Amino acid sequence: MRSAYSVETVRAAERALMARLPEGALMQRAAAGLAAACAELLGRVYGSRVVLLVGSGDNGGDALYAGARLVRRGAGVTAVLLTPERAHTGGLAALRRAGGAVAAAGSAEGLIERADLVVDGIVGIGGKGGLRPEAEALAGVAARSRAAVVAVDLPSGIEADTGEVRGAAIRADLTVTFGTYKPGLLIDPGREYAGVVRLVDIGLELPGGPELRALQHADVARLLPVPAAESDKYRRGVVGIAAGSARYPGAAVLAVSGALRGGAGAVRYVGPAGDAVIARFPETLVSDQGPAKAGRVQAWVVGPGAGEDAATVTEVLAADVPVLIDADGLRLAERDAVRGRTAPTLMTPHAGEAAALLGVRREEVEGARLAAVRELAAAYRATVLLKGSTTLVADAGGGAVRVNATGTSWLATAGSGDVLSGLAGSLLASGLSALDAGSTAAYLHGLAGRFAADGAPVGAHDVSDRIPEAWRDVHAL
């Protein structure tokens, strides 16, 4: 599992470690890792042209010391000092002793255009807001050049704790981060700017309370329920699907498909799309008596394609089992009814739905995803899965937010969210917590989307069909 810590926590860990190490040793560890990553990206260091964009903080020092190491391996390295009077003294001296050059920002454009590699050491993890005008101009030159761009710890202009981008920022091909991941490297829009992220261990001792956790294959494999020899369909979990309408019968079919592919022992369907569901999935248990009379379930999914059926949403919320609320259900569910539930609740909005629930513009949610998902979880006393290019899952009780980036942009297709709802509902019915069910479903759904798309357009049914393949891929580790 990947963990990401706040700037405050990282700073405290760095101070504690520096107190036990010789002066400058921690920066040398970081610089050594940075130089090795740059060399690997270059492939052939000797004769390569490297430009360092150096600000006034420790990131600038890391870049200068790494530049000195690259000079000693035969690279031509020039440091562009954005604030010459505040450049890291030791790092600048080391670069000059090694034979590196120093240039003013005014001459940087030509240097960058001829460079093989540009190292972004402008702003550190404590930076707020976008780049200043001079740095913004250099970022633009770097983006237009043929040079690969490596960011030191975090692309300059990205807010480390949130991933927010409040102005111009560096777009990196590779980000070399030190000690631990920073939240802004894992959450969009910041993640989009980071490129490939490489973690360098510098010996930090971090506490057990990260801001974010990202599941990996092994974590998901441990969480996914596998039938035992004595299992039957009821022990595996029965999930109820209250979805679809005369206008949107397909939503019911897709939600049921996600639940069946997600390992549910049985699926009970309630709603007006029973004929369409049975035609596609004859194993489904269909009822026209409403949720309360549908039979025993271990979890409910309500809302996909529900239209204006507020009565069904209200009836499901009254059930004393875990409930997943999606799509129209999010609009129809009364906040107090959700807050008053004693069984777990998982809400799965996309950015537009989250914005409507919070009473803000969609752009505000997309620009500050971490704050939005936490605010929703607190407001509804529910676990919230915020869909998007990076899916975030915040628990009702606080703690580390789960982040998932296994998806693909091809998942932005009608019905994809219905499949995810059914999949997550089946995991809720198996006994997983709302946090584990949401984050595990997001992981599998993303993998299935990648397998289905492989760079080509797909429909939601294609994604559903590849969930078993994603399941096998996780367990093949």
N, C-alpha and C positions, 0 to 999 in steps of 0.2 A: 504494500500500500504506500502510495506517495503521500507525504504530508507537507503542508505549506504553513509557514508561521508568519506572524505579523512582524512589521519592522521593529516595533518595540521589543518583542521577544528576541529577535535576532540581535539587536543592538546589545541587549543585556547579556546574551550568551557570548558575544564577541568581547565585551568588556571583561567578563569573568575569565575567558581564555587568555586574553592579552596580559592579564595580571600574572599569569603563570609562565608566560613565554618571554624570551628575550625580545627587546624592542625591535619591531619591524618583522618579526618572524611570521606573524599571521598574514601580513600582506605578501610576503615572499611565497607562502603556500598558495595563495590565491593567484599570484602572478605566474607561478610555475604551471598551475593547471590551465590558466588562460593561454599561455604560450604553447603548451602542448596541443590544446584544441585548435589554435590557429594554425599550427604546423600541420596538423592532420588535415585540416580543411584545404590548405594550400597544396598539399601533396609534395611539392618540391619547394623547399624553403630558400635554398641558395639561388640568388638572383631575383627573387620576387620583390615586388614593391609594396610596402605596407605604409598606410597613413593612419596615425593615431589622432583621434579627435579628443582632446584632453580638456576637461573642465577642472573645477577647483577642488573637488572632493577626493575621497579615497579611491573611487572608481578611476579617476584620472591617474592616481598613483599606481594602481594595478596595471593600467594600460601601459604606463611608462616602463615599469619594471619588466612586464612581458615583452615590450618592444626591445629592451636591452638584450633579453635572451634570444630574440629572433635575429637581432643584429649579429650576435656571436655565432649564429648558424648560417650567416651569409646573406641575410635579407637586407635590402635597403629600406631603412625605417625613418620616416619623418613624422615628428610630433607637431600637430597644429594646436597651439595654445589659445584657447578662447579667452582665458583670463590669465595672462602671463604672470602678473604679480602674485597670483594665488595658486600657481601650479605646485604640485607636490615636490618639495625641494629634493628629497632623497631620490625619488624616481627620476626626476629630470637630470640629476647629476649622474645617475647610473646609466641612463640612455646616452648621455654625452660621452662618458668614459668608454662605452662600448663602441662608439663611432656613429651613433645615430645623429640625425639632423633635427633642427627645430625651425619651424616656420610660423609666420604670423597668419592669422585667419584670412587676411586679404589675399594671400597667394594660394589658398587651399584648393580653389576650384580646379586648377590645372593639375595639381598633385593627385586629387581624388580621381579625376578623369583618366589618369594614367595608371592608377593603382590596381593591384591584384586583390588587395584586401584592405578594408577600412575597419578600424576598431573604434567602437563607440564607447568612450569613457567620459562622456559629457556630464551626466547627472547620475547621482547615486540613488539608492533605494528610498532615501528620504525626500526626494524631489516631489513637488506638487505643481500641478498645472502643466501646460504644454511647453514646448521649447521656446526660448527667447529668439528674437528675430534673426540674430547672426547664426545661431545654431540651427534654426529652421532652414535657413538658406543652404547650409552645408548638408543637412539631411536630404534636401531635395537633390543636390548634386550627387550624393551617394546613391540615391534611389535610381537616378538616371544613368549611372555609370555601369560598367561591366564588372566592377569589383564586388566580391562577396563582402557582406557586412556582418561583423561579429559584435554583439552587445556584451558589455561587461556587467554581469549580475542581473541587469534588467534593461530593456531598451529605454533610452532617455525619452522622457515625455509620458511614460506609462506610470500610473500610480500603483505602487507596489502592493498595497493592502487591498485594493479593490479591482484592479484591472481597468479602471476608468481612463479614458483618453480625453483630456480637456483642451486639446489644441493639437499642434503639430507634434509628431513623434517620430523617432527612428524606426524604420522597418528593417529588422534583422533577418539574416538567413540562419544564424546560429546565435543563441544566447548561452553564455557560460555563467552559471549562477553558483554561488558559493555557500556551502554549509547546509542549506536547505532550500527547497522551492519557496518562492514567494507567491502569494495568492494571485497577484496580477499576471503571473506567467501561465496560470491555468484557467483563467476566466476571460472570456471575450468581453469587450473588444481587445483587451491587452494581449491575450494569447495569440491573436492574429498577427500581431507585430513581432512576436518573439521568435518565430521560426522554430527550428529544432532547439530543444532545451537540453543542455548538458550540465549535470550536477557534479561539482567538484567538492569532495570531502576535505574540509579544512580543520576538522576536529571539534566542531561545536557540540556542546552538550545541551540538548534542548529538552524542555519539559514535555509532559504527556498531553498537553492541550493545544493542538494546532488549530488554525483557523479553517483549514480545508483538508479533506482527505480525498484521494483519488484511488478507487479500487483498481487492482490489476487482475490478470487472469487467475492467479492463485487464490486471491481473496474471493472472487466470484465463484470459483470451483468449490470452495469451502461452504459458501452460503447456499448454493443451489440444492434443493431437495432431490434426493434420489430414492426411488421406491425400494423398500426392503422386501425380503422374501414373503413376509406375512401381510404386505400392503394390499388393500383393496381400493376401489374407487373413492370410498368415503374417507378412508385414512389419508389418501393422497390430497384430499381437499376438494370440496365442491364450491364453485364460484357462481354466484348469480349475476346475470347481465341484464340490466334494465336499460335498454337503449333502443334507438331507432324510432321512426315515425313513418307515417304514410309518405311524407316528403323525402325522408332520408333512411330508407330501409337498409342501404348498404352499410351504414354506420354500425348497425346491429350485427350484420354478417362479419364485418372486419373485427369488431370487438370480440365476438365469439371465436373467430379464428385465432386471435392473439392468445385468448385464454386456453384453447385446446393445444396450441403449439407450445404454450408456456408450462405444460405439465400438469394441468388440472386433472383430477381423477374424473370429474364430471362437470358439465356446464349446464346450469339451468337458465333458460332464457324467458324473460317476461317482456311483452311489448307487442306492438301491432305488426312486426315484421317476422312473425313466426314461420310463415310459409317460405319466405326467402331464406331464413336460417336453416330450416329443415332440408330444403332443396340442396343446399351447399354442404351442410354438416348434419347428416341424419342421426348422429349419436347424441345430439343436443336434446336435453329434456325441456320441452316447451310447455309453458303454462299461459293461460289467458285469465287467470284469477287474481293477478296483482302480486306484488312482492311478498306480502304477508302470508299468502296462501300458496306460494310456489313450491314450498318444501324446504327442508333444512339446507342451509348453506353455511360455509365458514367465512365468506366475505361477499360483498356486493360491489359491482361496478355500476355506476349510474350516470347518465348524462349524454353519452355520445349520440348525436342525432335526435335528441329527445324533443326538439322543437319547443313547445310551450307546456309540456306535461309537468307542471309544478307539483301536482298531487303525487305522482310516482316518486319524484325526488324527495318530497317530504316523508313519504312512507318508508323509503329506504333509509333515510337518515335516522328514523326512529328505531331501526333494527339494532340489536345489541351485538353486532359483529363488526369487524373492520369494514370500512366503506371507502371506495375510491370514487371521487367526484371529478368529472371531466366535461369539457365542452359546454353544451347548453346547461348541464347540471350546475356548473359554476355560477351561471347567471341566475338560475332559479333557486338555488339553495339560500335560505335565510342565514345570515351570519350567526345570529344567536342560536339557531338550531345546530349549526356546526360546532360552535363553541361549547354548547351544552352536552355534547356527546361524551359518553364515558369510554366507549370502544374507540380504537384507533381510526383516524381519518387521514386519507391521503388525497390531496388536491393536485391536479396536473395541468395548470394553465400554460399557454404560450404567452409571449410578451404582451400581445394585445389584450388577452383576457386578464392577465395580471394587472395591466394598467387600468382596466375598467374596475376591477375589484379595489384597487388602491385609490382610484379617482385622480389619476395622473395621465400624462401623455405617454404613448407607447415608447417614444424616444427616450423618455426618462428611465423607463425600465431597462431598455436595451443598453443604455449608457452606464447604468449602475445596477447590474444584475444581482450582485451579492447583497446589497442593501435591500433590494426589492424582495428577494426570496425570504430574507430574514423578517422583514416587516410583515409580509403576508402570513408567515408561520405564526408570528406573535399575535397578529390581529385575529386570526381564526382558531388559534390553539390547535393547529393541525400540522401535519407534515406536508410540506409543499414541494412539489417537483416542478421547477420552472424549465420548460422546454426551450430548446434553442441550440445554437451551434456548440455551446458547452452547456450541458444540462446540469442544473444545480438542485440539490435536494437538502432542504433545511428541516430539522426536526422541531417538533412543537416545543420541546423542552430546551432548545438552544444546543450548544455544543458545536463541534466541527461540522461544517457544511460539506456534503459529498459533492464532488464535481466529476463529470464524465465527458470525455471528448472522443469516444469511439465512433461517433456518427459521421455522416457525410452529408453534404449539401443536397444530394439527391433524395434525402428523406423529407425534404420540403415538398411534400406531395399530398393531395387530398386523401384522407383516411389513415395516414401514417400514425397520427395520434390515437385513433381508435384502436389500432393494433396494439400500441403501447399500453393503452388502458387495460385491455383484456389480459395482456401478458403480466402486467403488474398485479392485476386482480387475482390471477391464478397463484402468484407467489404469496400474496396476502393470505389466500385461502389455505396455502400449505403450512402456514404458521410463522412466516417471516414477519419481522416488525415492519412498520410502514417505511422506516428509513431504509432498511435492508431491501425490502421489496421494490421500492422506488428506484434505488440506485442500481440494484442488480438488473432490474428490467431495462433501465436506460442503457446499461452496458451491453446486454444481449441484443436489444433493439438496434443499437448503433452498429454492432458487428454484423447483424443480419442485413442491415441497410448497405453496408460496404460489400458484403458477399453478393447481394442481389444486384447492386448497381455496377460495380467494377468499372466505373467511368461512363456508364450509359444510363439513359432514363429508365426508371422503374415505376411501378404502381405499388400501392400499399399491400395488395395481395402478394406481390413478389417478395416483399419484405417479410410478411408473415410466413411464407413458405420456407424462408431460409433461417428462421429461428432455431429449428433443430440442428442445423449446421453450426450455428453460433454456439449452441449448447455443447455440441461435440468438440468444437475447437477449444472451448474453455477447459473441458475435462481431459483433453488430450495432453495437457501440460505435463 
